[in-house]
């Protein structure tokens, strides 16, 4: 049987009124003996007025009682309260009512959050004559390297999603990360389906918003990167190990499509761990493996000198409208490819560094198996004393956040100096894709958590078959804002 929660305060109010009447009467009789100076007749008159008011209050309460009981019955039919047999009086009912009022609202799904960023680049080139003969006369220019909008959120407590589009690709928007993910899955922990970055390479899994340099290192050319598929990933309870296994279609187009019944599949896996984990100091080690059987029986590896600008539709004058590939294998008829990667990273105080090596073993349809390799090593120091954190969930280095934002007269943000060497060799077994070494010096200014300016000087050493060694110098800068 449900009790009327409105009966308790009403009964208390009536009882209080009656007690006040008794107290008033007592004061009337006690007052003369206590030495009060009030006139007895006046006290009698005031007491009579008080009793009349209390009688009227009781009358009002009696008239309201049926309506209050009716409303309480409706409320109790929806939200029952503890039965009378289970509690000792009105106090428990009162406690229950307060808990109902203070209980948090249940989460409402779906949720949605709009995020995005843009990267505006500008670059200036200087080439020697041999380099111009090898790759052409590169033009200075400016470009939006990336301009993205994304919606992220949840459709249930354990189901999240992301839909990201890039509007800087030539001609039309393209899919970036477009996936749904179920968490708290037994054994597998997290399962993601859609288009996503495959678990291979530390540099490739670091967000482009948090790169130390304007572009990723040269070995990025080997990565399967974004493909459509399914991936399981997780981490240890202590947060010192991560694992991921992905199966995907290959190759995937700019809208996530992949067609072909002759192969067309791949897998990628990554395992990482911390061998040092001491507050602000960590040492990360990891390895990755990928197997690819391309649908079109073709693979091609190529890369630019860690910077690019382009002009959609071509220039009005007959000059190159994009930075050319310095190294390029051309299409290779291929049964399958095995990719191997090793990675190492560390951060301590204001210093951080990372490096990785990738080896591609290509099983050609006509000809012997060939191997290509790439390596990248970088180091940086934050001059203003900030620390670059370690992202345990993704097993990469995270975002630099200034101690003080840049404001006139208040702070200068965070300043960072960095250096990198990267290498890519695409020569083997009669394939002369070229060999490229890049040395880069960088200066980064983090105005606040979401605004960054980057300055890079890149010297490219290129070795091209039939031409030999050549050099190019690039001065590049980027303005980035994300939200």
N, C-alpha and C positions, 0 to 999 in steps of 0.2 A: 504494500500500500504506500503510495506517494504522499508525502506531507506537503502542506501549503507553506512555502518558505516565507510568505508575507504575513503569516500568523504570528511569527515570533516577534518582529518589531512592533506590530499592532498591540499584542498582549502586553508587551513591555511598556508601551506608551500609556495604556490604560492604568497599569499598575503604578507607573511613575506619577500619574495625575492624582491617584488616590493617596499615595504616600505624601505628596506635597500638601494635600489637604490636611492630613493628620499632623504633619510638621507645623503647618500654620496654626492649627488649633492649639498644639502644645506650646508654641511660642506665645500665644495669647495668655494662656494660664500661667506660664512661667515668668513672663516679662516683669510683672510687678515685684515678684520676690527677688528677681535678679537686679533690681535697682534701676530698671529702665525708666526713663522720664516721660515716655509717651502717655498720652491720655488714654484711659481704658476704653472710653467710648469710641475714640478714633480707631483703636485696634480692632474693636468688634466690627466696625463698619468696613475696614479694609479686609478683614477675614471673610466677611460675608460676600464682598465683591470677588475675592479670589475663589471662593467655593462656587459662586455662580459661573465664573469663567471656566472652571474645571468641569462643571456639569455640562456646559455647552460643548467643550472639547470631547467629552465622552459621547455626547449625542452625535457629533460629526463623525467620530470613529465608528459608531454603530451603523450610521448610514452608509459609510464607505466599505464596510466589511464584506457585504455580498459581492460588490463589483470586484474588489481585490481578490476574493476567493475564486471568482469565475476566471479572472486573468491568470491566476496561479495554476488553475486546473489545466488551462490551455498550454502553459509553459511546461508543466510537469508531464503532459502527454508527449511532448517532443523530447525533453531532456529529463529523464527520471533521476531522482536523487536517492541517496541511501535510505533504506527503509527505517521505520521508527524502532524496529526491533534490534537494529544493528548499532544504535548509538544511544547515548545516555541523556540527550537533551538538545537544547537549541544551539549549543556551542558548536557541535559537529556540523549541524546544518549550515551555520554561518561560515564555518571554515570551508565547507564544500562550495558554497556560493562564491566565496572569494577566489577559490582556485579556478572556477569556471570563468570568472571575469579576467583572470590573469593568464590563462592558458594561451600560448602562442598560436597564431593562425597556421593552418597547414599550408605547406608550400603550394603555389599555384603554377601549373605547367600548361603549355610550354613557356620557357623564358627565352629572351632574345637580347643580345647586346651587339651594337654596331661598332666595329673596329676598322682601322685602315691606316694607310701610310702612303707617303710618296717619297721618291728619291730623285732629285734633279741633279744631273751630272754635267760637267763641262771638262773638256780635255784639249791639250795642245801636244802636237807630235813633232819630233825631229828625227830624221832617218839619214843614215848614210846611203851612198849610191847603191851598194850591194843589197841593202834592205829594200830599197825601192824596186830594184830589179826582182827581188824574191816575192814581194807581197803587193807591190804597187804603191802609189803615192797617197798616203793616208791624210785625210783632211781633218783639220781642227773642227770642233763642233760642240754642241750642247744638246741634251736630250733628257726626257723623263725615262729613267731606267726602269722604274716600277711605279705604278699608281694603282693601289689595291683597296678594295672594300670587302669586308667580310662580316657575316653574321654568325655569332656563336651563342650557344646556350644549351638548355636541356629540355627534353620532352617528357622526362620522368626522372626520378631520383638517381637512377643508374644508367640513363641513356642520354648521351650528349651528342652534339653535332657541330659541324663547321661548314660554311659555304663561302668560299673566297674567290673573287674574280679579279683579274689584272686587266686594267684598261690601257696599259702602255704597250702591249704587244701590237705589232703592225696590223692595222686594218680593223681589228675587232677585239672585243674582250675575250679572254681565255680563262678556262678553269685552272685554279691552283689547288688548294686543299678543299676537297669536297667529300666529306665523309660523315658517317655516324658511328658511334662507339658505345658498346655496352660494357660497363664496369662490374666489379664484384662477381665475375664469372668463376666458378670452381676450377681450380688448377690453372686455367689460362689467365686469370686476373682481368685483363682487358682485351676486348676483341673489337677491331676497327674494320669497317667495310667502306669502300669507296676509292677515291683517288687521294694519295698521301705520299709523303716522302718516305722512301723505303729505308729500312735500318741498315745503312751502309755508309761509313765514313763520318768522322766527327765534324769535319768542316761542312759537309753537306747537311747534317742534321742541326747545325747552328742556325738560328733564325737570321735571315738577311738583315733584319733590323739591328742585330747585335754583333755583326762582323767587325773584326778589328780593322780590316782593310776594305776598300771599296768593293772588291770582288773576291770570291773564293779562289784558292790556289789552283795551279795548273792541273793537279791530279783529279780535280772535279770532273774532267772530261770523261772518266771511266764510269761514273756513277749511273745506276739505273734510275735513280732519283724518283720523280713522281710517275706512278703507274696506277692502273686500276686493279684492285685486288682485295685481299683480306689479310689482316695481320693480328697476331696475338703478342702482347707485350706486358711486362711487369717488372717489379723490383723487389729486392729483399726487404724484410721488415726493418732492418737497420738502415736501409737506404744507401748501402755501400756497394750494391751490385744491381745491374740491370740486364735484361735479356729481351730479345725480340726476334720473331720469325714471321716472314711475310711470303705469301704466294700471290703472283700477279700475272696479268696478261702483258705481253711485250711484242712490239712497241705500242704505246698509248698515244693517241692524238691529242690535240689541244683542247678537245671537249670530252676527254676521257674515253674515247672509243678505241677498240682494237678488234680487227677482223682478220681471220685466217685460220685454216684448219691444219696447216702443216707446221706444227710447233706452235709458237706464239705464247709460250709460258716461261715464267722465271720464278726464282725464289731468292730471298735474301735473309741473312741472319746476322745478329750482332750480340756480343757478350762483353760487358764491361765490369770493372771493379776498381775500388779504391785501395791501393796498397799503403797509402798514408792518409789519415783522416784526423787532423788535429786542429780543430777550430778553423782559423783562417787559412790553414795550410792543408792542401790535399795533393795527392799524386794519383792520377787516373791512368789506367791501362785498359786497352780493349782490342778486340779483333773482330773481323767480319768476313763473311763468305757469301758469294752470290753465284748462282748458275742461271744462264739465260739460253733459251732456244728460240731465236727470233722467228716470228710468223713469216716474214718475207725472206728468210735465209740470208739476211744482210745485216752487218753491223758497220758502223763508221765512227771513228774517234777523231776529234779535232778540238782546237781551242784558240781563243784570242789571247793577247798578251795582258790578261787580267784587267782589261778596261775596254769598254765599247760605247760608242755613240752611233746613232743611225738616223737616217731621214726617210720616213715612209713615203713611198711613191717616187723617190729619186729626185735629184737636184735638177734645177733648170739648165745647168751646164753639165757637160759630159765628164764628171769627176766621180770617183767612188763615193757612194752614199752610206757606207758603213765601214767599221773597222774590220779588215779581212782576218780570216783565220791564218795564224802564223804557222801552225802545224796541222796536217790533215792527212789521214790515211786514205781517204776516198772510200767508196763502198767496197766491202770485203764479203765475198760469198762464204757463208759460215754455217757449219752444223750447229755449233754451240760455243758458249764462252764461259770460262771459269774466272771469277774475280776474287782476289785475296787482299785483305787490308789489315794493317796493324796501326795502332794509334797510341799516343802517349801525351799526357797533359799535366800541368802543375800550376798551382797558384799559391802564393805566399805573400801576405801583406799587400803591397801595391804592385807586385810583380806577378805576371802570368805568362805562360808559354804553352805551346802545343805543336805537335808534329804528327805526320802520318805518311805511310808508304802504301801504294796500291800497285798490284801486279795483275795484268790481264793476260790470260792464256786463251788464244783464239784458235779453235779447231776449224780450219778452212775446208771447204768442200773440194777445192782443187788446189793442192799444194800441202806443204807441211804445216804443222801447228806453229804459230808465231806467238811471241811474247812482247808485250809493251809494258812500260813501267812509268811511275810518277812518284814524286816525293815533295813534301812541303814541310818547312820548319819555320816557326815564327816566335817572337818574343816581344813583350811590351811592358812598359812601366808607367804607372799613373803618377804624374808629377805632383798632384795636389793631395795625395795621400789616400784616395779612395781604394777600395778593394773590389776586385772582380769576383763575384761569388760563383760557386759551382752549382749548376742545376742538376740535382740528383735524379729527378724524374726522367729527364732526357739524356743524362750523362754527357753534358756539354758545359762549356763555360757560359755564364749568364750575362746579365746586363750591368753595365757600370752606371751607378746612380750618384750624382754629385752630392757632397756634403752641403754645399750651398749653391742654390740656383743663380744663374747669371741675372743680376739686376743692377741698375745704375747705382753705384755707391754702396752696394750690399754684398755682392759676391761675384766670382768669376767662373762659376761652374767647375768642371773637372777637365784637366788637360792630360793627354796621354801621348807618349812617343812609342813607336813600334818599328820593327824591322822583320822582313821575311825573305827567305829564299825558296823558290819552288822550281820544279824540274819536270819535264815531260819528254819522253823518248818514244817516238812512233816509228822507229826504223827497225825492221827485222824481216828476215826471210824474203827479201826482194821487195818488200813494201818500204817505200821511202817517204814516210809521212813527215819527217823532220825531227829536229831536236831543239828544244827551247829551254833556256834558263832565264828566270826573272829574279831580279833583286829589287826589293821595294822598301822605301823608307816612308813612314806614315806619321802624321800628326792629327790627333783627334781632339775636338773641343765639344764636350758634352755640356750644353747650356743648361739643360735640366734633364729630367728623366726621359722626356719624350722628344727632345730636339738635339740634333747632332750635326756638326760640320766636320768633314774629313778632307784631308789633303794628302795625296800620294805622289811620290816620285818613283817611277818605274823605269828600270833599265833592262831591256830585253836583249839577250844574246841568242841569236838564231843561227842554226846550221841547216842549210838547205842543200839537197842533192843537186849537183850541177852548178851551184853558185858558190857554196862554201859559207863562211862565217859572215854575219852582218849584225848591225846594232841599230836599236831604236830607243829613243828616250820619250817618256810620256810624263807630262805634268797634269794631274787630274784632281778634281775636287767634287765634293758631293754635299748637298744640303738635304737633310732628312727630318721629317716630322711625322710622328705616329700618334695614334690615339686609341 
